[in-house]
Amino acid sequence: MADVPALLLDLIKRRVAARGPLDVAEFMQLALAEPGLGYYATRDPLGARGDFVTAPEISQMFGELVGLWCIDTWERLGQPEPFLLVELGPGRGTLMADALRAARVRPEFGRAMRLQLVEISAPLRALQAEQLGGFRPTWHDKLADLPAGPAIILGNEFLDALPVHQFVMTEEGWRERAVGVVDDHLAWVLAAPGESLSLLRPEHRRARPGDIAEVSPAILGVAKQLGERLASAPGAALFIDYGPARSGLGDSLQALRGHRPADPLRDAGQADLTAHVDFAAFAEAARQAGAAAFGPVEQGAFLRSLGIEQRAAMLAEKAGAEDRAAIAAALHRLIAPAQMGSLFKALALASPDLPQLAGFA
Ligand code: SAH
């Protein structure tokens, strides 16, 4: 079999030779999503033997509560039938499987929903088909390919995988961080800023030399598309991801391989690459496009208000001593501030006439 990492490296070097250094967003796009070569395109990255673990993989409670959130939201929307139940970047399909199992308490919800999965990864699509095949999902390559109509849309750790640009403040003003080739190796270089510089936020203006600002046209594009969609058809979207509640400065680009920090350049295509989500920028772009936005609220508070502690107690009651300890550990991991409870946040978008959503009171 061809050596995929070497082929990806080759592609990146040829791009640099032809066009000059790649901005961080283009580099992320290639390293994560290039068909046949990128990180997501070529593997299942999740779980103990993979590179990172996500909330639905930690405990069934996460997906179950999201399932109940979906039912509640569907009722607030007036129980549209049919409606699209959409997941962006469903990974192994675990969240959706847990959500739909919990949703069996409302059979009408199950009958009304049409499952839609937006996924670029062929290996992950295969796992999703195993988990969710019984619900007859339709797969799409991108958000824009979804059919029109009422929709409830979910994305857990989806936005953090979308490409960001990084700008570095220097004595001479902003420069764009980019990937070049030095001595035949990929290396960080500074380049003239591209047009995404115009997306910098007021909070970035206080930058001093050495500071880094991040903007993501891809994430803002998702916000705009969803904002327009929710303004014209009933629906809501729930995103859970990590990042600060307010826009700010800082380098959040992170590579993970085998649960350890990796070198984004040396491990291109073999490590997960993420950046913090700028929730304030995301919400503002969705509002400008016509949606209402709720939050962000911290994941711990969100899950508690949906009843995760009661759910854990219920599960523990039926469990043996060993499972009880595992349930307590999972609960702690999901909601404790020093674990995922605080850095991770929930943000919802909705059609403008929807006054409130569960978990965002
Ligand atoms: N939601 C899952 C997986 C998170 S990992 C969980 O919580 O476990 C990110 C997911 O988004 C993967 O399924 C990945 O293949 C998918 N993905 C990454 N970039 C994408 C893109 N541009 N379009 C669609 N899916 C994408």
Residues whose N, C-alpha, C, O or C-beta is under 5 A from the ligand:
A	BS01	SAH	Y40 T54 L88 G89 P90 G91 V118 E119 I120 S121 L124 D141 N156 E157 F158 A161
